[in-house]
Amino acid sequence: MAEPDEHDIGDDEKAVLDERMVDLLVCPLTKQALTYDEAAHEFISKAAKLAYPVRGGVPILLPSEARSLETEGGPTSKKIS
């Protein structure tokens, strides 16, 4: 069996985030602290009502990649443009 390439990230693989880095991250829009939702693998900005994804252990802090948390039924997968 071939060894997996270091750049291949499986759906089930969970990358570990450096706690020091997590403590430094802020929302790019509000500049307020983010909270990490480990189950959903995303950073939550309560002030901006956005959820930023984490892909391959890298937080994607782009508003265009975030999903809105402002819908009646809770979180949605709609991206903000």
N, C-alpha and C positions, 0 to 999 in steps of 0.2 A: 504494500500500500504506500502510495506517495505521500510525502509530508506536505501539509498545507502550506501554501505560500503565505508569507508574513502579511501580505496586503489583503488576503481573502478574509473577510469577516462574515461568519455564518449568522443566520437569523437568531440562533440560540446562544451565540457567544455574547457574553457580557463583558465589555471592557471595564477595567477598574479606573476610576477617576481619582486623581491625586487630591486629597482633602485640602491641601494648601491652595491648590488652584481653585477649587470650588469656593473656598472662602473669599477669593479675590474677585470672582465674577460678579458683574452687575448687568442690569438690563441696559442695552445700548440706547433705548429711548428715554427711560426715566432716570437712569444712573442709580437705581435703588438695588438692594441686594436681591439675589435670586434664591429660590429654594429648589432643591433637587428632589424630583419624584422618581425614586429608584424603580418602582414597578413599571412606570411608563417610559423610563429612560428619557426624561426631559427636564429642563429647567423652567420653573414657573416664575413669571413676573406678575405679582398680584396687582401692582400699580398699573401696569399696561394691559393686564388681563390677557397675557399671551403665554404660550408654552413653546419653548425653544427645544428642538430635538437634539439628541446626542447620537452621532453616527460614528461607529468605530472608535469610541472613546473620546471623540472630539465634539465639544459643544458647538452647535451651529447657531451663533447669536446674530442672525440676520432676520430683521422683521419680515422680509419676504418669504422666509422659510418657516416662520412661527405659525402656530394655529391659534385662532381666537378662542378665548374662554368665555365670551360674552353671549352665548346663545341660551335660550330659555331652558333647554334640556340638559345643559351642562356643556362639557368640552365638545368641540367639533373638529373635523379634520380640514376645515376650510383654511386655506392659506391667506395671509394678509398681503396685499400688494402695495 
